[in-house]
């Protein structure tokens, strides 16, 4: 049986989620091209490896050429000094979309983040595609790339799904993750659904499992066909028994972005 794609490029392939996507997306493509700034290990027969920095435009173009879909999970994964955010997340993502335009790639799945909307409060009950309210320079970079994805759909016809990932770990590690958790398997399901949906256009969706508390309405992304199958509920007793609750006025509790809202400017920290 033929697969939907001949070659999918996965950036950030050596990272926590990139490693899971290598496993989960293998049935969708004849070849996975794995890209990261560090070496990717245990390469399988259907995988290719490219090691480069996303700020290197020529290297990005070489990695994109010959691919028919891109799963862009590369870049600085947390709040970092401005120049690192600029080069890795902003300039690097521009290179990805320019590569897609120049080489005719029609679908991009982008790892956006809750930190693009981190200053909304838990009780705001926003839509999954709400206007950005970033909580950090990292969050600003995510809002930028969401805008880039919108432009490249409207102007160049490149479909994108921007996944605002909340907390994706093997299991919930604290009380916040009882509502924000995205299991690894649900992450794979979400990216797979976006890649294979009959229509994607420009879509912003929320990356969460089927947790009991749902502070964000994700119904506008229903056309992707993503149906989460995991929940944080089996972990509730363990989490509540091993972690101390924060006070109701703590920013880490009140805001979607959690403790990111309490961070200062990263360049101030860097220069101490």
PyMOL commands that set and color helices and strands:
alter all, ss='L'
color gray80, all
select helices_A, chain A and resi 16-28+57-64+82-103+114-116+122-124+137-156+177-180+184-196+219-224+233-242+251-254+258-262+266-270
alter helices_A, ss='H'
color red, helices_A
select strands_A, chain A and resi 5-11+29-36+47-51+69-72+107-113+126-127+159-165+202-207+216-217
alter strands_A, ss='S'
color yellow, strands_A
deselect
rebuild
show_as cartoon
